[in-house]
Structures are given as C-alpha cells and as structure tokens.
Amino acid sequence: MDKERLKKQLEFTLEMDKLKYIERQSYVADGSRHENDSEHSWHLALMAMLFSEYANEKVDVLHVIKMVLIHDAVEIDAGDTYAYDTAGNATKREREEKAADRIFNILPEDQAKEMRALWEEFEAGETPEAKFANALDRVQPIMLNDITDGRAWREHGVAAEQVLARNANTHKGSETLWEHVESLVAKNKELGNLK
C-alpha cells in the first residue's frame, strides 16, 4: 500500500466535504432551505442514471456521473455564482481556474489529471457526455424552481427570457429535456413565477 497516495486521496475526500457548505440559490423541493452543492451533484448523478435514455447521443453513464459529481468542486474556493449574476459571471472562469489548480492537485498526480480533465470536459460542453451533463445541470434547478412555485426566480426577479437564454444549449444534450424546460418555463411565466 502506498501510504502517501492514500493520504492524498483521504485529504481530497475531506476537502470535498466542504461542498456541503456551499449554498446554492435553488431551494430544496419542500422550500424549507437552499440546497447545497453536494446535494446538487448527487441529484445530477441520480438524474444521469435515470434520464440517460433521453440523451441525444449514446453516452457512457458512468463517465457522466463522474463528471457531475466533481463539476462544482471548484466552488469550494470560487463560491457558487448565481446563474443570473452578471458581475459574478464576469470573473467566474478566472476564480474557478484558480480553484481547480489548488483543489484537484490535492490528489495523486494521475487522479488530479483525471479530475481536472473531467472538469474541463464539462466546462467545454463538447462531448456527448458533457452535453448531456450540462443539460442535467440546467434542468435540475428549473425542476426545483417549478416545485417551489418559482421561489428563487421570484426572489431574484428572473424573467422567462433569461431562463430560456441560460438553457439555450440544453437541447444539445437532450431534446426531450429541452422540451420539458420549455413547458416548465411557459407554465411558470403564466403563473407569474417568472417575469
């Protein structure tokens, strides 16, 4: 057994525990509190298993699950940037790159490279798996906003056009999920949950 390797893996695992404290703007389904990054990542992994049949292209589900489990790891340092925060999004990539350099390099070199590659693949959104993972990442908060009567949307004064623009690439991962997004946005605009 390589004790140094195990030590690094354990350190990374404990570092990932910090995702439990990174609060997102979406509320959990009962509306009692904001969800955190670890809950969000777990939810996406579950969705990857359940919804893979709706991916536009055949995807390696395990690869998608790996990607969604670490896609927000950088938020431990960079924080969660709200989707509709224009100023925050202007510096997001720079903050997340710096975080990726630190966080993934806690791991042994081979695993650090693998995790960084998964994160970069997700960010680029070009492979079938990344397109599908990004679609899931966009759909999940919409589902939570819908079930909570648009609570986060109403609190931030979000317009239907903003949600549709944010989700403009969802169709690249799943036409079926995109159609669902469109129906939820239309429903919530009609109900007044979206401007």
C-alpha positions in Angstrom: 0.0 0.0 0.0 1.2 3.5 -0.9 0.5 5.5 2.3 1.3 8.8 0.7 -1.2 8.1 -2.1 -3.9 7.1 0.4 -3.2 10.2 2.4 -3.7 12.5 -0.6 -6.9 10.7 -1.5 -8.3 11.0 2.0 -7.3 14.7 2.1 -9.2 15.3 -1.2 -12.2 13.3 0.1 -12.4 15.5 3.2 -11.9 18.6 1.1 -15.0 17.6 -0.9 -17.0 17.6 2.3 -16.8 21.4 2.1 -19.3 21.2 -0.8 -22.0 20.6 1.9 -21.5 24.2 3.0 -21.7 25.8 -0.4 -25.2 27.1 -0.6 -26.9 27.5 -4.0 -29.8 29.8 -4.8 -32.3 26.9 -5.6 -34.4 25.7 -2.8 -34.9 22.0 -1.9 -38.2 20.6 -3.1 -40.1 21.4 0.1 -38.9 25.0 0.0 -37.5 24.9 3.5 -34.0 25.9 2.7 -31.5 26.4 -0.1 -29.8 23.3 -1.5 -26.1 22.9 -1.2 -23.5 21.8 -3.9 -23.2 18.2 -2.6 -27.0 17.7 -2.8 -27.0 19.3 -6.3 -24.2 17.0 -7.5 -25.8 13.9 -6.0 -29.1 14.9 -7.7 -27.4 15.2 -11.1 -25.8 11.8 -10.7 -29.2 10.2 -10.0 -30.7 12.1 -13.0 -27.8 10.8 -15.2 -28.8 7.2 -14.3 -32.5 7.8 -14.8 -32.5 10.1 -17.8 -29.7 8.7 -19.9 -32.2 7.2 -22.3 -33.1 10.8 -23.2 -29.6 11.8 -24.2 -29.5 12.8 -27.9 -26.5 10.5 -28.4 -25.4 7.3 -26.6 -23.5 8.3 -23.5 -21.2 6.5 -21.1 -23.4 6.9 -18.0 -20.5 6.3 -15.5 -18.5 9.0 -17.3 -21.4 11.4 -17.0 -21.8 10.5 -13.3 -18.1 11.2 -12.6 -18.4 14.5 -14.4 -21.4 15.7 -12.5 -20.0 14.6 -9.1 -17.0 16.9 -9.5 -18.3 19.6 -11.8 -18.8 22.1 -8.9 -15.8 21.1 -6.8 -14.2 24.4 -7.7 -16.9 26.2 -5.9 -15.2 25.3 -2.6 -12.9 28.2 -3.3 -14.7 30.1 -6.0 -18.2 30.0 -4.4 -21.4 29.4 -6.2 -22.0 32.1 -8.8 -25.8 32.6 -9.3 -26.8 31.9 -12.9 -28.2 35.4 -13.4 -25.5 37.4 -11.6 -23.9 39.3 -14.5 -21.0 40.8 -12.4 -20.2 37.4 -10.7 -20.2 35.6 -14.0 -17.7 38.1 -15.5 -15.0 36.7 -13.1 -16.3 33.2 -12.7 -13.9 31.4 -15.1 -10.8 33.0 -13.6 -11.9 32.2 -10.0 -12.8 28.6 -10.9 -9.5 28.0 -12.8 -7.5 29.1 -9.7 -9.7 26.8 -7.6 -9.2 23.9 -9.9 -5.4 24.3 -9.7 -5.5 24.0 -6.0 -8.3 21.5 -5.3 -7.6 18.8 -7.9 -3.8 18.9 -7.1 -4.6 17.7 -3.6 -4.9 14.2 -5.3 -2.1 12.0 -6.5 -0.9 13.2 -10.0 -2.8 10.6 -12.1 -6.1 11.3 -10.3 -5.6 15.0 -10.3 -5.2 14.9 -14.1 -8.3 12.7 -14.4 -10.5 15.0 -12.2 -9.2 18.2 -14.0 -9.9 16.6 -17.4 -13.4 15.7 -16.3 -14.0 19.3 -15.1 -12.5 20.8 -18.3 -14.7 18.4 -20.4 -17.8 19.5 -18.5 -16.9 23.2 -18.9 -16.2 22.8 -22.7 -19.5 21.0 -23.2 -18.5 19.4 -26.5 -18.5 15.6 -26.0 -21.9 13.8 -25.9 -21.3 13.1 -22.2 -20.5 16.8 -21.4 -23.5 18.0 -23.4 -25.8 15.6 -21.5 -24.2 16.5 -18.1 -24.7 20.2 -18.9 -28.3 19.6 -19.8 -28.9 17.9 -16.5 -27.1 20.8 -14.7 -29.5 23.2 -16.4 -32.7 21.2 -15.9 -32.3 20.4 -12.2 -32.7 24.0 -10.8 -35.6 24.5 -13.1 -37.3 21.5 -11.6 -36.7 22.8 -8.1 -37.9 26.3 -9.0 -41.0 24.7 -10.5 -41.8 22.6 -7.5 -41.3 25.6 -5.1 -43.6 27.9 -7.1 -40.6 29.7 -8.6 -39.4 30.9 -5.2 -35.8 31.6 -6.2 -36.9 33.1 -9.5 -39.4 35.4 -7.8 -36.8 36.5 -5.1 -34.3 37.5 -7.9 -36.9 38.9 -10.4 -35.9 36.5 -13.1 -37.6 36.7 -16.5 -38.6 33.7 -18.6 -36.3 35.0 -21.4 -33.4 34.8 -19.0 -34.1 31.2 -18.2 -34.5 30.3 -21.9 -31.3 32.0 -22.8 -29.4 30.3 -19.9 -30.7 27.0 -21.2 -30.1 27.7 -24.9 -27.7 24.7 -25.2 -29.8 22.2 -23.2 -31.2 20.8 -26.5 -27.7 19.8 -27.5 -27.7 17.2 -24.7 -31.3 16.2 -24.8 -34.1 17.4 -27.0 -36.6 15.7 -24.6 -35.3 17.6 -21.6 -35.3 20.8 -23.6 -39.0 20.3 -24.4 -39.6 19.8 -20.7 -37.7 23.0 -19.8 -39.8 25.0 -22.4 -43.0 23.7 -20.9 -41.9 24.5 -17.3 -40.9 28.0 -18.3 -44.1 28.6 -20.1 -46.1 27.3 -17.1 -44.2 29.4 -14.6 -44.5 32.6 -16.8 -48.2 32.1 -16.9 -48.4 31.6 -13.2 -46.4 34.8 -12.6 -43.3 33.0 -11.1 -41.2 34.4 -14.0 -41.4 37.9 -15.4 
